[in-house]
Amino acid sequence: MSEKVRLQAIVHGRVQGVSFRYYTHRQACQLDVTGYVRNQWDGTVKVVAEGPHSNVTRLLNWLHKGPRMAFVQKVDVQWLPPTGKFQHFEVRY
């Protein structure tokens, strides 16, 4: 089993108004990753995800592409120790 990690990512580009949060939620649930996704006031999307390193890395790879209507310019990534405080992955408003 892969070591657990925590990812904090800020996704830049055309990522609001294109169902980015919905598809991120769907992808994270398929990968059995916990955490949340939230729109930020500056037009970016914040993703906090915890789970096995391999699954979180797969989610990160997906964040670089996003859903079909999105245009991801860049993803700021921060790797942190997991907290274990999330029970599931949710969309925050």
JODA-V821050 format. One record per residue. N is the residue number from 0. RES is the residue in one small letter. PHI is phi in whole degrees, 0 to 359 (* if undefined). PSI is psi in radians with two decimals (NA if undefined). Layout:
BEGIN
[[N/RES/PHI/PSI] [N/RES/PHI/PSI]]
END
This chain:
BEGIN
[[0/m/*/2.46] [1/s/285/2.54] [2/e/297/2.56] [3/k/276/2.48] [4/v/223/2.92] [5/r/235/2.28] [6/l/247/2.34] [7/q/240/2.10] [8/a/231/2.45] [9/i/245/2.08] [10/v/258/2.18] [11/h/252/2.64] [12/g/127/-2.71] [13/r/274/1.51] [14/v/234/0.00] [15/q/247/2.52] [16/g/81/0.24] [17/v/231/0.37] [18/s/65/0.48] [19/f/299/-0.76] [20/r/297/-0.77] [21/y/301/-0.89] [22/y/289/-0.54] [23/t/294/-0.76] [24/h/302/-0.84] [25/r/300/-0.78] [26/q/295/-0.78] [27/a/298/-0.72] [28/c/295/-0.67] [29/q/296/-0.55] [30/l/269/0.01] [31/d/58/0.83] [32/v/251/2.48] [33/t/255/2.85] [34/g/136/-2.51] [35/y/202/2.87] [36/v/230/2.46] [37/r/209/2.42] [38/n/289/2.49] [39/q/255/2.75] [40/w/297/-0.42] [41/d/270/0.16] [42/g/93/-0.04] [43/t/269/3.03] [44/v/237/2.30] [45/k/258/2.34] [46/v/233/2.23] [47/v/241/2.15] [48/a/222/2.42] [49/e/231/2.54] [50/g/161/-2.96] [51/p/302/2.43] [52/h/311/-0.79] [53/s/296/-0.69] [54/n/289/-0.72] [55/v/294/-0.65] [56/t/296/-0.69] [57/r/296/-0.69] [58/l/296/-0.76] [59/l/301/-0.77] [60/n/301/-0.70] [61/w/293/-0.68] [62/l/300/-0.52] [63/h/292/-0.34] [64/k/254/-0.83] [65/g/71/-3.03] [66/p/288/2.97] [67/r/305/-0.71] [68/m/276/-0.14] [69/a/279/2.75] [70/f/228/1.81] [71/v/272/2.09] [72/q/274/-0.77] [73/k/198/2.82] [74/v/230/2.05] [75/d/276/2.23] [76/v/239/2.39] [77/q/225/2.16] [78/w/264/2.28] [79/l/227/2.88] [80/p/291/2.49] [81/p/292/2.60] [82/t/258/-0.43] [83/g/73/0.23] [84/k/275/-0.17] [85/f/265/2.39] [86/q/263/-0.45] [87/h/206/-3.10] [88/f/254/2.31] [89/e/225/2.79] [90/v/266/2.19] [91/r/254/2.54] [92/y/243/NA]]
END
